[in-house]
Amino acid sequence: MADGGNHAGRDRQPDEDADALLAHHEQLHGPVSDCPILDGNRVTLLHHGAAVVDAVMDAIEAARDYVHMEYYTADDVTLSGRSLFALLEATARRGVEVALTWDAVGSGPTPDAAFDRLAAAGVRLLEYHSINPLRARFNIRLNDRNHRKLTVVDGQVAVMGGVNMSKVYETPPEVGRGPDPDHGFWIDNGVRIEGPAVAEIHRLFFHTWDGNGGVQTPPLRGRGDPAPAPRTGPEGNQRIRVDGSAPAERRPLYNMSMRAAIAGARSHILLATGYFVPSRREWRLLAEAARRGVEVRLLLPGYSDVQAAVHAARALYGRLLKAGVHIHEVHDAMLHAKVATIDGVFTAIGSSNFDWRSVHYNNEIDAIVLAKETASHVETMLRGQIDRAVTVDYETWAARSAREHALELSARLWKRLM
């Protein structure tokens, strides 16, 4: 392995006209699902986890009518002197409706007393699929998790992406890798969305609330609100499809979107994911894209809170590298981001990893953005991260130790549970 260096433009094919590529991806994506592709959205890229948490807190502070949140991990994260749970309590007490859904596994470390204080302040709460058989909404299918991360405020603003409301984002970047993943810097990102797509994100919140026993009396506010007006100006022309993946409903929409976009890629694919455990079909699509001359670069963790997922990914490196895929590992921080951009016009950003769990077990939410502006911002971000990463070469990978071989084999046997 070697330092990444400035390789961003290497092996890249000449770009087609951007408008032609945009039309190409819109045509590819149309048949993927019955979810609408909505025009007139403003998308603000949030480059790191603390920026996402701050954007959520800013929106809560500005709320006048309601705050609806749905997270895999909900904890009392504190940034810039602001406590999330204290902010939610104060917001509820000033008459704004606050409703929070959290996943029982993802929020397991959060003390029950913290949720009790929220309830006492008037926050409406819903635990998703309790793992305690003595509690309401216990679900014996323990792998069925709600991995979504979203906030909707007053029907006008939504914040979503890969970032949980978690204390890990309290760690500043200068800490780097840290003593362990929970106390290191996490590389992550998200988006703030204004425009018609907010109503689609909100619809998914209600779908979870209604389908999992959320208290209906009094009815939550915002149900049936008209979609926000389309935004205007150079940053307000983003087309978005909201992929609300729900494997139990046989709707693995993110997986379907990515397959269509990768299969149709013509210029370049940049993909960052915290957990890279693809199916045979998915890694073959990446390899086939590289073989037909598409620049394919993967930004993957070399260090993780689920280290077995790193070993499972490395087991595939040889086949991908031989096909011409470029692989870059992050060693000095915890990579948790879930974002991809293709051909300068397609961007996927949300809660889905490129792994089995996001396809077969988890409820997820991703924004598929068909727009040059967002793709340009995301590409600049990812190429900068790639240049700071460690590039994996085939010779070093092939010379790895027998122990590494054994760890990879073991991890691949358990890949469907990662």
C-alpha positions as CSV (number, residue, x, y, z in Angstrom):
1,M,0.0,0.0,0.0
2,A,1.1,3.6,-0.7
3,D,0.0,7.1,0.1
4,G,-2.8,8.3,-2.1
5,G,-1.0,11.2,-3.7
6,N,-2.6,13.4,-6.4
7,H,-4.1,10.7,-8.6
8,A,-7.6,12.2,-9.0
9,G,-7.5,12.7,-12.7
10,R,-5.7,9.5,-13.7
11,D,-7.3,6.9,-15.9
12,R,-10.3,9.0,-16.4
13,Q,-12.2,8.9,-19.7
14,P,-13.1,12.2,-21.5
15,D,-16.4,13.5,-20.2
16,E,-19.5,13.6,-22.4
17,D,-21.5,16.7,-22.5
18,A,-22.9,17.1,-18.9
19,D,-26.4,17.8,-20.1
20,A,-26.3,14.6,-22.2
21,L,-25.1,12.6,-19.2
22,L,-27.8,14.1,-17.0
23,A,-30.4,13.1,-19.5
24,H,-28.9,9.6,-19.7
25,H,-29.0,9.1,-15.9
26,E,-32.5,10.5,-15.7
27,Q,-33.6,7.9,-18.3
28,L,-31.8,5.1,-16.4
29,H,-33.3,6.1,-13.1
30,G,-36.9,6.6,-14.2
31,P,-37.9,2.9,-14.2
32,V,-36.1,2.1,-10.9
33,S,-39.1,2.7,-8.6
34,D,-42.5,4.4,-8.4
35,C,-41.2,7.2,-6.2
36,P,-41.4,10.5,-7.9
37,I,-38.4,12.5,-9.2
38,L,-39.1,16.0,-7.9
39,D,-37.7,19.2,-9.4
40,G,-36.9,22.5,-7.7
41,N,-35.0,21.5,-4.6
42,R,-32.1,23.2,-2.9
43,V,-29.4,20.9,-1.6
44,T,-26.7,22.0,0.8
45,L,-23.8,19.5,1.3
46,L,-22.8,19.1,4.9
47,H,-19.1,18.0,4.8
48,H,-18.7,16.4,8.2
49,G,-20.7,14.8,11.0
50,A,-20.5,17.8,13.4
51,A,-21.9,20.0,10.5
52,V,-24.9,17.7,10.2
53,V,-25.6,17.7,13.9
54,D,-25.3,21.5,14.0
55,A,-27.7,21.8,11.0
56,V,-30.2,19.7,12.9
57,M,-29.9,21.8,16.1
58,D,-30.2,25.0,14.0
59,A,-33.4,23.8,12.4
60,I,-34.8,22.7,15.8
61,E,-34.1,26.1,17.3
62,A,-35.9,27.8,14.4
63,A,-38.9,25.5,14.5
64,R,-42.3,27.1,15.0
65,D,-44.7,24.2,14.5
66,Y,-43.1,20.7,14.7
67,V,-39.9,18.7,14.7
68,H,-40.0,15.1,13.6
69,M,-36.9,12.9,13.9
70,E,-36.1,9.3,13.0
71,Y,-32.7,7.9,13.9
72,Y,-30.9,4.6,14.3
73,T,-28.9,6.1,17.2
74,A,-30.5,8.9,19.2
75,D,-28.3,10.1,22.1
76,D,-27.7,13.4,23.9
77,V,-24.9,14.6,21.6
78,T,-23.5,18.0,22.7
79,L,-21.7,20.3,20.3
80,S,-20.8,24.0,20.6
81,G,-22.3,24.2,24.0
82,R,-25.7,22.8,22.8
83,S,-27.2,19.6,24.2
84,L,-29.6,17.9,21.7
85,F,-31.9,16.5,24.4
86,A,-32.0,19.7,26.3
87,L,-32.8,21.5,23.1
88,L,-35.7,19.0,22.3
89,E,-37.1,19.4,25.9
90,A,-37.0,23.2,25.6
91,T,-38.6,23.1,22.1
92,A,-41.4,20.9,23.3
93,R,-42.0,23.1,26.3
94,R,-42.4,26.2,24.1
95,G,-45.3,24.5,22.3
96,V,-43.6,23.0,19.3
97,E,-44.6,19.4,18.7
98,V,-41.5,17.2,18.9
99,A,-41.7,13.5,17.9
100,L,-38.7,11.1,17.9
101,T,-38.4,7.6,16.7
102,W,-35.2,5.6,17.6
103,D,-34.0,2.1,16.9
104,A,-33.8,-0.2,20.0
105,V,-30.4,-1.7,18.9
106,G,-28.8,1.5,17.6
107,S,-29.8,3.5,20.7
108,G,-29.2,0.7,23.2
109,P,-26.5,2.6,25.1
110,T,-28.7,5.7,25.6
111,P,-30.0,5.6,29.2
112,D,-33.7,5.0,29.6
113,A,-33.7,8.0,32.0
114,A,-32.7,10.3,29.1
115,F,-35.8,9.3,27.2
116,D,-37.9,9.6,30.3
117,R,-36.9,13.2,30.6
118,L,-37.9,13.8,27.0
119,A,-41.3,12.3,27.6
120,A,-41.8,14.4,30.8
121,A,-41.1,17.5,28.7
122,G,-43.8,16.5,26.2
123,V,-41.7,14.9,23.5
124,R,-43.6,12.1,21.8
125,L,-41.5,8.9,21.5
126,L,-41.5,5.7,19.6
127,E,-39.0,2.8,20.1
128,Y,-38.5,0.8,16.9
129,H,-38.6,-3.0,17.4
130,S,-37.6,-3.4,21.0
131,I,-35.2,-6.2,21.8
132,N,-36.7,-6.6,25.2
133,P,-39.5,-9.3,25.2
134,L,-41.1,-7.6,28.2
135,R,-41.6,-4.3,26.3
136,A,-44.2,-3.2,23.8
137,R,-43.3,-3.6,20.2
138,F,-40.9,-6.4,20.8
139,N,-40.0,-8.0,17.5
140,I,-38.6,-11.5,17.4
141,R,-36.9,-10.7,14.0
142,L,-33.9,-9.1,15.7
143,N,-32.2,-8.3,12.4
144,D,-35.0,-6.0,11.2
145,R,-33.6,-2.6,12.1
146,N,-34.5,1.0,11.3
147,H,-31.2,2.5,10.1
148,R,-32.7,5.8,8.9
149,K,-31.3,9.2,9.9
150,L,-33.7,12.1,9.2
151,T,-35.1,15.3,10.7
152,V,-38.0,17.3,9.2
153,V,-38.9,20.7,10.6
154,D,-42.1,22.6,9.8
155,G,-42.4,20.7,6.5
156,Q,-39.9,23.2,5.0
157,V,-36.5,21.8,5.9
158,A,-35.1,18.2,6.1
159,V,-31.6,17.1,7.2
160,M,-30.5,13.5,6.3
161,G,-27.5,11.5,5.5
162,G,-25.2,9.0,7.3
163,V,-25.0,10.8,10.6
164,N,-26.7,9.6,13.7
165,M,-27.5,11.8,16.7
166,S,-24.5,10.2,18.4
167,K,-21.8,11.3,20.8
168,V,-19.1,10.1,18.4
169,Y,-19.5,13.4,16.5
170,E,-18.3,15.3,19.6
171,T,-14.7,14.2,18.7
172,P,-12.8,16.8,16.7
173,P,-10.8,15.9,13.6
174,E,-7.4,16.5,15.2
175,V,-8.0,13.4,17.4
176,G,-7.7,11.3,14.3
177,R,-7.9,7.6,14.8
178,G,-8.1,7.9,18.6
179,P,-7.7,5.1,21.1
180,D,-10.7,3.1,19.7
181,P,-13.4,3.8,17.0
182,D,-15.9,5.2,19.5
183,H,-13.4,7.8,20.6
184,G,-11.8,8.7,17.3
185,F,-12.9,11.2,14.6
186,W,-15.7,9.9,12.3
187,I,-15.7,10.9,8.6
188,D,-19.3,11.4,7.7
189,N,-21.6,13.7,5.8
190,G,-25.2,14.6,5.0
191,V,-27.4,17.1,3.2
192,R,-29.9,19.9,4.1
193,I,-32.8,19.9,1.7
194,E,-35.4,22.5,1.0
195,G,-38.2,22.1,-1.6
196,P,-40.7,19.4,-2.7
197,A,-38.5,16.5,-1.7
198,V,-39.0,17.4,2.0
199,A,-42.6,16.2,1.8
200,E,-41.4,12.8,0.5
201,I,-38.9,12.5,3.4
202,H,-41.7,13.5,5.8
203,R,-44.0,10.8,4.3
204,L,-41.4,8.1,5.3
205,F,-41.4,9.4,8.8
206,F,-45.2,9.0,9.0
207,H,-44.9,5.6,7.5
208,T,-42.6,4.4,10.3
209,W,-44.7,6.1,13.0
210,D,-48.0,4.8,11.8
211,G,-46.7,1.3,11.1
212,N,-45.0,0.7,14.4
213,G,-47.5,1.8,16.9
214,G,-46.8,5.5,17.2
215,V,-49.5,7.2,19.4
216,Q,-52.1,8.8,17.2
217,T,-53.9,11.0,19.7
218,P,-53.6,13.9,19.2
219,P,-52.7,13.4,15.5
220,L,-49.2,14.5,14.6
221,R,-49.0,17.8,12.9
222,G,-47.9,18.3,9.3
223,R,-49.8,15.2,8.0
224,G,-51.2,16.2,4.6
225,D,-49.3,19.5,4.4
226,P,-48.8,20.6,0.8
227,A,-45.3,20.1,-0.5
228,P,-43.0,23.1,-0.1
229,A,-42.8,25.3,-3.2
230,P,-39.9,24.6,-5.6
231,R,-36.8,26.7,-5.0
232,T,-35.3,29.0,-7.6
233,G,-31.8,30.2,-8.4
234,P,-28.7,28.2,-9.3
235,E,-28.8,26.0,-6.2
236,G,-32.6,25.4,-6.4
237,N,-32.8,23.4,-9.5
238,Q,-31.9,20.0,-8.0
239,R,-34.0,17.0,-9.0
240,I,-34.3,14.4,-6.2
241,R,-35.8,11.0,-5.7
242,V,-36.1,9.9,-2.1
243,D,-35.3,6.2,-1.8
244,G,-37.1,4.8,1.3
245,S,-35.7,1.3,1.3
246,A,-37.7,-1.2,3.3
247,P,-36.6,-4.8,2.8
248,A,-39.5,-6.3,4.7
249,E,-41.7,-4.6,2.1
250,R,-39.5,-5.9,-0.7
251,R,-38.3,-2.4,-1.6
252,P,-34.5,-2.3,-1.7
253,L,-34.6,1.0,-3.5
254,Y,-31.1,2.2,-2.9
255,N,-29.7,-1.1,-4.1
256,M,-31.8,-0.8,-7.3
257,S,-30.7,2.8,-7.8
258,M,-27.0,2.1,-7.5
259,R,-27.2,-1.0,-9.7
260,A,-28.8,1.1,-12.5
261,A,-26.4,4.0,-12.1
262,I,-23.3,1.8,-12.0
263,A,-24.4,-0.3,-15.0
264,G,-25.0,2.8,-17.0
265,A,-21.9,4.8,-15.9
266,R,-19.9,6.3,-18.7
267,S,-17.2,8.4,-17.1
268,H,-16.4,7.9,-13.5
269,I,-17.7,6.4,-10.2
270,L,-16.6,7.6,-6.8
271,L,-18.1,5.7,-3.9
272,A,-17.4,6.0,-0.2
273,T,-19.0,3.6,2.3
274,G,-18.4,2.7,5.9
275,Y,-19.2,-1.0,5.3
276,F,-18.3,-2.5,1.9
277,V,-19.8,-6.0,1.9
278,P,-21.4,-6.2,-1.6
279,S,-23.2,-9.1,-3.2
280,R,-21.6,-10.9,-6.1
281,R,-23.7,-9.0,-8.6
282,E,-22.8,-5.6,-7.1
283,W,-19.0,-6.1,-7.0
284,R,-19.2,-7.5,-10.5
285,L,-21.0,-4.4,-11.7
286,L,-18.1,-2.3,-10.4
287,A,-15.5,-4.5,-12.0
288,E,-17.4,-4.5,-15.3
289,A,-17.5,-0.7,-15.2
290,A,-13.8,-0.5,-14.7
291,R,-13.1,-2.9,-17.6
292,R,-15.1,-0.8,-20.0
293,G,-13.0,2.2,-19.2
294,V,-14.9,3.9,-16.4
295,E,-12.8,5.4,-13.7
296,V,-13.9,3.5,-10.5
297,R,-12.6,4.7,-7.1
298,L,-13.7,3.2,-3.8
299,L,-13.0,5.0,-0.5
300,L,-13.2,2.4,2.2
301,P,-12.3,2.0,5.9
302,G,-9.0,0.5,6.9
303,Y,-10.1,0.7,10.5
304,S,-13.7,0.3,11.8
305,D,-16.0,-0.3,14.7
306,V,-16.9,-3.5,12.8
307,Q,-13.4,-4.7,11.9
308,A,-14.8,-8.0,10.4
309,A,-16.4,-5.9,7.7
310,V,-13.0,-4.5,6.7
311,H,-11.7,-8.1,6.4
312,A,-14.8,-9.1,4.3
313,A,-14.1,-6.2,2.0
314,R,-10.4,-7.0,1.6
315,A,-11.3,-10.5,0.5
316,L,-12.7,-8.9,-2.7
317,Y,-9.8,-6.6,-3.4
318,G,-7.9,-8.9,-5.7
319,R,-10.7,-9.3,-8.1
320,L,-11.6,-5.6,-8.1
321,L,-8.0,-4.4,-8.5
322,K,-7.4,-6.8,-11.4
323,A,-10.4,-5.4,-13.1
324,G,-8.9,-1.8,-12.8
325,V,-10.9,-0.6,-9.8
326,H,-8.9,1.8,-7.6
327,I,-9.2,1.2,-3.9
328,H,-8.3,3.8,-1.2
329,E,-8.4,3.1,2.6
330,V,-8.9,5.5,5.4
331,H,-6.5,4.6,8.2
332,D,-6.3,7.7,10.3
333,A,-10.0,8.1,11.2
334,M,-13.3,6.1,11.3
335,L,-15.0,6.2,7.9
336,H,-18.8,6.1,8.3
337,A,-19.9,8.1,5.2
338,K,-22.4,6.7,2.7
339,V,-22.1,8.7,-0.5
340,A,-21.5,8.1,-4.2
341,T,-21.3,10.3,-7.3
342,I,-21.3,9.1,-10.9
343,D,-20.5,10.9,-14.2
344,G,-20.8,14.3,-12.6
345,V,-24.6,14.3,-12.6
346,F,-25.8,11.5,-10.2
347,T,-25.3,11.5,-6.4
348,A,-26.6,9.1,-3.8
349,I,-26.3,10.2,-0.2
350,G,-28.1,8.8,2.9
351,S,-28.0,6.0,5.4
352,S,-27.4,3.0,3.1
353,N,-24.0,1.2,3.1
354,F,-22.9,-0.9,0.2
355,D,-23.5,-4.1,2.1
356,W,-25.9,-7.0,2.7
357,R,-27.6,-5.5,5.8
358,S,-28.7,-2.3,3.9
359,V,-30.3,-4.5,1.2
360,H,-31.8,-7.3,3.3
361,Y,-32.5,-6.1,6.8
362,N,-32.4,-2.3,7.4
363,N,-35.0,0.4,6.6
364,E,-32.9,3.1,5.0
365,I,-33.3,6.5,3.4
366,D,-31.2,8.0,0.6
367,A,-31.5,11.1,-1.6
368,I,-30.8,10.3,-5.2
369,V,-29.9,13.8,-6.6
370,L,-29.8,14.2,-10.4
371,A,-28.0,17.5,-10.8
372,K,-24.6,18.8,-11.8
373,E,-24.2,21.2,-8.9
374,T,-24.6,18.6,-6.1
375,A,-22.4,16.1,-8.0
376,S,-19.7,18.7,-8.4
377,H,-19.6,19.5,-4.6
378,V,-19.6,15.8,-3.7
379,E,-16.9,15.0,-6.2
380,T,-14.6,17.7,-4.9
381,M,-15.2,16.4,-1.3
382,L,-14.5,12.8,-2.2
383,R,-11.5,13.4,-4.4
384,G,-10.0,15.4,-1.5
385,Q,-10.6,12.5,0.9
386,I,-9.2,10.0,-1.6
387,D,-6.0,12.1,-1.9
388,R,-5.5,11.9,1.8
389,A,-6.2,8.1,2.0
390,V,-3.9,5.1,1.5
391,T,-4.0,3.6,-2.0
392,V,-4.1,-0.2,-2.1
393,D,-2.0,-1.9,-4.9
394,Y,-2.4,-5.4,-6.0
395,E,1.2,-6.6,-5.2
396,T,0.9,-5.5,-1.5
397,W,-2.5,-7.0,-1.2
398,A,-1.4,-10.3,-2.7
399,A,1.5,-10.5,-0.3
400,R,-0.6,-10.1,2.9
401,S,-0.1,-12.5,5.8
402,A,-1.7,-15.9,6.3
403,R,-3.5,-14.4,9.3
404,E,-5.1,-11.8,7.1
405,H,-6.2,-14.6,4.7
406,A,-7.8,-16.4,7.6
407,L,-9.6,-13.3,8.9
408,E,-10.9,-12.6,5.4
409,L,-12.2,-16.1,4.9
410,S,-13.9,-16.1,8.3
411,A,-15.5,-12.7,7.6
412,R,-16.8,-13.7,4.2
413,L,-18.6,-16.7,5.8
414,W,-20.5,-14.2,8.0
415,K,-21.0,-11.4,5.5
416,R,-24.7,-11.7,5.4
417,L,-24.9,-10.6,9.1
418,M,-22.6,-7.6,8.7
